[in-house]
Amino acid sequence: MRQLVELIAQQPDALAKLEWRELEKALREAFEGIGFDTKLTRPGKDGGFNLELTGTKHGYKQTFLVELKRWTEQKPGLGHIRKFVEVTASRQATAGLLLSTSGFTKPIYGGITEFTTPMHLGERDKVVSLCKTYYRLRSALWVEDARCRKA
């Protein structure tokens, strides 16, 4: 999985070639490398989330749920976040992180303000950023963003 995380960090277009379960496992590796304890849910009936992250901040245990949508054409909408909010609240998690490689529908951003459970959204760039953070922490090297290169 380390190689997959590093591949995503160095070549973000590789995301499109990964199977959904490979990406879940790669993100588990990334979150562990960043410092979280992680649990990967079983494939299929996962209870509405893919990863459970735990960590300690100021002496208090925090739990975060991560739901990953690795889609190419469809985008998660308000219904997806409502379901995820219910799961996050029922498990009494500190917050939820909904990641989507295809982005989100526009109504999801307006609807996110109606929830009291802390929710965070991340698109493809967030997934890549997590992998880059993992890579930097492991290698002490910076992964140059192609958009920042000078011609």
N, C-alpha and C positions, 0 to 999 in steps of 0.2 A: 504494500500500500504506500510505503514511502516513495517509491518510484512514481506511482500515479499522482501523488500530491505534488511532487516536484515537476512532473510533466505538465500538470495544469498550471502551476506557477510560471513555468517557462514558456508554455505554448497553450494559451487559453482556448484556442480553437479545438483542442483535444477533448474538451467537455462534450462536444457533439458526438464523439465516437464512443463514449463510455456507456455501458449499460447502467441502468438506474441503481442496481445493487452495488456495482463497483464504485459508483460515485458516493453512495452512502458509506461504504467502508473507507474510502479515501477521506471523506470528511471526518469520520471518526478518528482516523489517524491524525488529521490536521488539528482537531480540537484537543486531542491528547497531547500533541506536541506543543500546543499553546499553553497547556497547563490544566486542562479539565480532566476529571475522571469521567469516563464515558461508558454508556451501555447502548449497544445497537439492538434495536428491536428485531424480531424475526421477520422474514419476508412475508408479504401478504397481509394478513390480519394483524397489523402492528399496533392497533389501539389508537390510531390517529396521529402518531408521531413516529419518527425514525430513530432519533437519538435522544438520550437523556444525558445531560451534562450536569455534573456537580462540581462545586468548588467552594472555597471558604473566602469570605471577605469580612474583614474586621472581626474575626472570630465566629461569624455566623455562616452556617451552611446555606448555600443557594443552589437551587435546581432550575435548570432551563430545559425546555423541550424544543426540539428542532424537527420541523417537518420539511422535507425536501421534495420538490416537484421538478423532475427532470423531463420536461416536455419540450418539444420543438415548435409546435404550432399553437396549441391550446395554452391559455393563460389562466391561472387561478383568479377567482373573483371573490366577491363578498361572501358567497356561500361557503367557500373553502376556509376563509378566515373565521367565520362564525363557528364552524365545526371545530376548528383548531383552538379557538378561545375557550369553548366548552371543555375540551380535553385538558387544556392547560389549567383551567380553573378547577376542574374536578380532581386533578392530581395535585392541586395546591402548589404548583410550580411558581417560582419567582417571576418568570417571564417566558414567553414563547418567541421563537425565531422561525419565520416561514421563509424559506429560500426557494426561488424559482429561477431556473435557467432560461425561461422564456419570458420573464417579466410578469406583470400583473395587469388585470383589466383596470381601466381608469376608475370605475366606481369603488374599487377596493380602498383607494387612498382616502376617499371621503368617508367611507364607512368605518375606518379604523378608529376614528375619534369616539365612536359610540361605545367602545368597550372599556371596562375598568381594569381588566387584566392586562398588564403590560405586554404589548405585542410589538415585534420588530419585523420589518420586511427587508429582504435582501434579494437582489436580482443576480444575474450572471456575474457581474463585476464583484459582488460581495463574496461569492464562492471563490473566485480567482484571488481576491484579496486575502481571504483566510488561508489559502494555499501558499501565497507569497509570504505571509507572516510566518507560517510554519517553516518554510524554506529558509527565511532569514534567521530565525531562531536556531535552526539546526546547523546552518552552514556559516553564519556570520557574514554572509554575502548578500548584496542587494540584487534583486531581480529587476532589471531595467524594463520599464514599461515602454513598449514600442511607440506609443503615442508621444513620448517625451524625447525620443531620439531626434537629433538634428540631422538634416540631410547632408 
